[in-house]
Amino acid sequence: MTIVVQKFGGTSVESYEKMQQVCNIIKNYKEKGLDLVVVVSAMGRKGAPYATDTLINLCKNVNENSSKRELDLIMSCGEIISGTILTNMLKGNGIDAVFLTGSQAGIYTDGKFSDSRILDIKPERIYKELDEGKVVIVAGFQGTTESGEVTTLGRGGSDTSAVAIGKALECETVEIYTDVDGIMTADPRVEPEAKVLDYINYEEVFQMADKGAKVIHPRAVEIAKSGSIALNIKNTLNPSHPGTRISGMSPKFEVNKEAKSLHTMTAVAHKNGIAQIKVKSKEDIFTEIMNEIESNEISLDMINFFVEEKAFVIDHEKLKILKDILNNHDLEYTVKENCAKVTLIGTKMTGIPGVMAKIVRALSKSKINLLQTSDSNMTISCLVEEKDMKSAVHAIHDEFKLN
């Protein structure tokens, strides 16, 4: 039995016309004699009648403080709606299929409502349906606890569902279908010269997702790496395109020394809605504050700690909570809102001379004010004003010839 797991995102199942294209893809694979497990997201994106955000608002319109348990129950309905429709459409196309909720598919979670982790998958029911020759459609984004509570996996959770199922079924490859031809060197809505990458390794794509690129959920990448599963990112509306393959170390790193600084760079990611904080504080006081920041689930990024000053960035939505903490301790601080983080991503960036200098030159040439930087083995992040974000992406993308 050769099993292929495919995941179709919200834009792939947002209409009957799109679902028919999904049916065509599934039929093509079935004709090759392959067994299919298809994971689906809810129909469409924000604003669509059955999208996850729409379902959430049905509860929040009557109670802004709706409980996470009940929100998980209504959110799980989105994938059930798309899954049952697709299953019936497949049957109408002469393809035998069955739909399973996360619970019916044997997906067990840790019980943290709205952001659960998958603890185990018991695929006996999936195998049973495959043995009967059916295409198995599974609701992504959801699972169940041992006690029967329905939980959801957080944003991008359908990616995680698909890869976790692929690992449980010992698949070599999982296909993720979306509305673009693959992972690109930058967001094409920001950088018109962005191109599709043929290949990217686990670490690079993890960094892209972590730094703001909406490619695939980081948890899904972690599971794929742990199970040595290759991920193929493909376009539902252009399935013949090879897309982008995600697996181990990229062969592109084996280049001549003169070109190394150019060819190890992979992509530029960006994230807006960021605030920069600078706090005047001694170390002993700030240690206490860090405990409060952690307990309030505020994530600090681009951290530069000095004896007399601590500089970092946070998501704007957490700014009020952070201000309350700092004010309660009578600390002197400044806030710069409307910032964005632009990140260059590449393999083994550390030790390659001149990368930061090229970034600084590129931003300077475009008259972009660089507010703060941070780096790691695979990334260099630059904090800029939000109004300069698109120009910064273009400047760095062009400087490293990613197009």
Number of C-alpha atoms within 10 A of each C-alpha: 9 11 19 19 24 24 28 26 24 26 18 26 25 20 13 13 11 15 23 17 17 23 20 16 15 20 18 12 14 16 9 8 11 17 22 22 28 26 28 30 32 30 25 20 17 13 11 15 14 22 23 24 16 17 22 18 15 12 16 14 10 9 10 9 9 14 12 15 17 16 20 22 19 17 25 26 19 26 27 24 17 26 28 19 16 24 24 16 18 22 15 11 13 10 18 15 22 21 24 21 22 26 22 17 23 19 23 25 26 17 23 17 21 22 19 22 22 21 14 15 20 16 15 13 14 22 19 12 17 19 12 10 16 20 26 25 27 32 31 33 30 33 32 24 18 13 8 11 17 26 32 29 27 18 13 19 23 30 30 28 30 28 31 26 28 24 21 14 20 15 18 17 22 26 22 26 27 21 16 16 22 24 28 26 24 27 21 13 9 14 21 11 16 21 18 16 19 15 21 25 21 22 20 24 25 20 20 29 18 17 20 16 23 15 18 22 21 21 20 21 25 17 18 25 19 10 17 17 22 21 25 22 27 25 21 25 17 15 15 11 13 14 24 21 21 27 22 16 14 15 10 14 15 10 13 9 10 8 9 16 20 17 19 21 25 26 30 30 24 26 19 19 14 24 23 25 20 17 18 16 18 13 15 8 11 18 12 11 17 14 10 15 17 11 9 13 10 17 12 16 15 19 15 14 14 12 9 10 16 18 19 19 25 21 19 16 12 15 19 9 14 19 16 11 17 17 12 10 13 9 15 12 16 13 13 13 18 15 24 26 28 25 28 29 27 27 20 16 20 14 9 13 11 10 17 16 9 14 22 18 15 20 22 14 10 14 12 19 15 16 14 17 18 15 16 11 12 19 23 21 22 25 27 24 20 20 13 18 22 16 17 32 24 21 22 22 25 15 16 21 12 21 16
